[in-house]
């Protein structure tokens, strides 16, 4: 009997396996399973890709170069199926097992993105937002030269805006119930922790309103000074605090403000 060359034999096995239901036991080697799983992945057959790559993470040895790729494709297939937590966990396994692999920084970034997608709205429990923030920071700390640095910093900025918005809304909860002192504490926290956010500007204005309600005149005057310096061209600040003194306005105009204006 004539012997079939190995590459041709592998192709025959793969084609035969694809003609049946996708079952990991149908493939004679991890390499053939990897190629078949990758093909299912490229076709958008996420369930089959998950089955294949999940099995590979169990079969492959720690030294096999296909293992980190299998973790990555498994995580991405989970993500495509909307299973963000499983995706984040699989990305994390890649980083923990292969911290020096070229895919490690990509995996950390994608894990952070997966966590961030699970925090649907600022008013909801921020558990996954905190996990995303921690993962972004881990990426920037462990891989300071990553080309994903700007994207990670943008992700952190979006998270901080949501954290700030959540605390601002907590302050407004008390403000609407005329519990001004706890409202002020929340507004102060937003200004102190998230100064670059739009919620910080809104918190400053609501803090000023709260001071007025409880007649904290000195605190209101000091806050107005700070608001005029921080937001020299903001129309809402000018309406409530008045325009800055000419000398202060000239100095502020010479230095671009760090904080956003509407």
N, C-alpha and C positions, 0 to 999 in steps of 0.2 A: 504493500500500500504506500502511495506517495505521501510524504510528510508535508503538511501545510506550514509555510513560514509563520513564525510567531506573530508578527503584526497582523497578517491576514487572518490568522486563527483568532486573535483578539477581536478583530472587527466582526468576524462571524459570530462569536459568542455575544458580543454587544448587540448586534442586530437581532439575534434570536431572543435575547432577554427583553429587548424593547418591544418585541411582538407580543409578549405576554404582559401580565400585570407586573408593575415595578416591585420586585421583591429583592431585598439585599442579598438573600441567600443564593440568588441565581447567578451571581458574579464570582468567578473563580479566584480573584485576587483583589486586594485593596486598590491597586492601580486601575483595574477595569471598573470597579465600583466608583472610583473617583471620576473617571471620564464620563461614565453614564450619569452620575449625579450632576456633574457640571453641565452636561447637555440638557438635562431636565431643568436646571436653573436658568440656562440661557433661553429656554422655551417658555419660561414663566410658569412652570409646573412646580409651584412652591412646596406643595405637600410631598411630592416625590423627592424634591431636592432636600427637604428636611430629613426625610427617612434615610437617604443615602449618606448625607454628610454627618448626621448624628451617629450612624453606625461607624463611619470612618473615625470619628473622634474616640471610639472605643477600640477599634482594631489597630490603628496605626501606632507605631512606637514613638516615644518622645523625641527621637532623633530624626524621624522621617520629615522631610521638607514639605510633604503634603499635609501634615497635621495643622500647622497654623493657617494654611489656606482653607482647610476643611472647617476650622472654627469660624473663619471669616465668612465663608459662603453660608454656613449654617445660620449664623447670626443674621446675615442679610436676608436670607429666605424667611426667617421668623419675622423680620421687620416688614417684609413685603406682605406677609399674611396678617399684619396688624398686631402681632404678638410682641409688643414693645419690651415687656419685662424679660421675656425669654431671650430676645435679641440682645438686650443690654448685658444679661448674664453671660451669654456666649461670647460677646466681644471681650468682656472682662476676663474670661478664661484664657483667651488668646494672650492678653497682656500679661496675666499672671504667669503663664507657662513659657511665653517667648517674649520677654520684655525688650530684647534687642532686635527683634524681627522688624523688617521694613514696614510691616502692616500694623505694628503696635500703636503708633500714634493715630493712625486712621481708625483703629478699633476703639481707642479711648474717645475720640471725637464722636464716632457713631454711637457709642454707648451713652454719651452725654445727650446727644440728640434724641435718642430713644427715650431716656428718662424725661426729657423736656416735653416730648409729645404726650406723655402720660399726665402731665399737669394741664388739664383742659382749660381752666379759668382761674384768674387770680384769687377769687373768693373761695376756691376749694382748698382742701388740705394740701399744703405745699411740700409734702414728704418727697414726692418725686422731683419737684423743683430743686429741693435741697440736694438730692442725689445728683442731679444734673450739674449743679454748681460745683459740688465737690469733685465731680469727674472732670469738668473743664479745668479746674485748678490743678488737678493731678496731671493733666495733659501738659499744661504750661510749665509746671514744675519739673516733670520728668523729661520732657522733650522741648526745651526752650527754643530750639532752632527749627521746630516743626513748621512746614509751610502752611499749616492750618492755624497758626497763631492768631491771625486777624479774625478768622471765622470763630474761633473759640472766644475771643474777647467780645465779639459781637453777640455771641450766645449769652455770655455773662451779663452784658448790658441789658439784653432783653429780660433775662431772669430778674435782675435787680429792679427793673421797671415794674415787673409783676409783684415782687416782694414789697416794694414801696407802695404800690397800688393797694395791696391787701391791707397793709398797716394803715394807710390813709382811710380806707373804707371802715376799718375798725374804729378809727377816731371819729368818723362821721356818724357811726352808730351811736356813740355816746353824745356827740354834739346834738343830734336830732332829739335826744331825750333830755337835753339840757343838763347833762352831766359833764360840765365843761372841764373840770380838772383832769379826769381820766382822758378826755378827748385831747387836751393839751399834751399830755404825756405821749400819746400815740403820734401826734403831729411833730413833736420835738424829735422823736425817735426816727421818723422818716427823714427829717432835715439832716440829722446827724449821720445816719447810716447810709443814706442814698442821695447825697447832695447833687449828683449829676442828672437826676431823673426829673421828669415833668411833675411827678407826684410830690417832689420836694417843694417845688414852687407853689403848688396848690395847698400843701400842708402849711407852708408859711403864711399864706393868706387866711386859711381857716384858723390857724393859731391866733392871728391878729384879731379875727372876728370873735374868737373865744375870750381873749383878753378883754375886749370891749364889753362882752356880756357880763363878765364878773368884775369889771371896773379895775383891772390891773393896769393902771395908766403908765406907770414907769416901765413895766415889762413891754407894753405896747409901743412905747416910744423907742426903746432899745431895739425892738424887733423891726420897727420901721426903718431905723438906721441901717440895720443889716440887710433888709430887703432892698432898699434903694441902692446899696453898694453891690449887691449880688445881681439884681435885675434892673439896671439903670434905665432901660428903655421900655420896661414892661408897663403897659397901659393900666393894668389892674393895680399894680403896686403904686403907680402915680395917682390913681384915683383914690386910693385909701390912705396913702402916706404923704402925698404931695411930691413935687419934683425935687430932686436933690439940689443942694446948694450949688451955685455956679462953679466953685472951685472943685467940689467933689464930682460934679458932672463932667468937667474937663478931664479930671484924672481918670474917671471910669471910661471915658470915650477913647483914651489912649491905650487901654488894655482890653482886648476882646474878652467878654464874659465867658467863664467856663461852663456856666449852667445854661440850659435851654430856655428860650423864650417862645411864646406861642406864635 
